[in-house]
Amino acid sequence: MAPHGASAVPRFASVPNFAPDELAKVPLVAELLKRCVFPAEQSGSSRQLNCAVSGGPDSTALLILAVATGAQVTALHVDHGLREGSQEEAQIVAALAEGVGAQFVSLTAVIHQGADLEARARTARHEVLPADALFGHTADDQAETLLIRLMRGTGPAGLAGMSLQQHPLLGLRRADTELLCAQLGFVPFLDPSNNDPRFVRNRVRHEVVPLLNQVSARDVTPLLCRLAELCADQADLIAALAEAEDPTDAKGLSGLPPALAAQVVRMWWVRTTGIVYPPDAAAIERILSVASGQSVSCQVGSGWSVTRTAGRLSLQQSAWSGTATVQEHE
């Protein structure tokens, strides 16, 4: 498949050609695949995998390994339009997809105004990608995510980190993806923003993690990933228990253990609003105060509010502004 808008690969990328069955026979590919968890094949249909590919080493490795599973793979590139020449990155991914026998789709994300550019870019990216898109995050990304969430005050559910469902490379290290690209002759695109100290993740990656390694005299990434696994197991258990509860029953909700009640609210929020990220701890506390009768309504955030009427809670879109408005019980 020819790169969109250009007849040649940009000069800073090298893309060799491999047939899918050739990739599966490469010893390093076979070794790394044993540590990956790609979605299982569904009976009666050919397996389709959608991979978000930026052209960097991690997402390039994701695409290579996905193709090596024998699935029909599509490389999805999202252009955020954040820097001049970003369209050339799509050309890299198009050529990469062609080089490994995958399909290619180019997507454009619209970044809305506001604070926290990283968060806004992530939200815009998820808005245009399909729900089953796979991402090339590794164990190193998982460790960084836990540290970032910890600094933001997350609870046990947040410490579960990223799930294997959409992140099949969590069993690999960043060094593995770089080695795979180098061994197969792929020269990936290196995003200059990955070294920009304005972004929290970059400082965690280049400063915090190395310091923790130095202080502890060991590699802390496996420890943090193990913590994520333990928290994920606990979160899965609480989620299973929460499925049996009615989130609109104010009396029943207020009588649950706090951890279980909070999960019931989070799941209710995601199902009702369609917003992937659940409310923060302060918003959960406000909702539970409505359930217990301390207040009759509150704003949750993102234009939604919770009200209690005749012992039932309702989650509805609200025109209120601010993040902590609560109407006290008279």
Order of alpha helices (4+ residues) and beta strands (2+ residues): alpha-alpha-beta-alpha-beta-alpha-beta-alpha-alpha-alpha-alpha-alpha-alpha-alpha-alpha-alpha-beta-beta-beta-beta
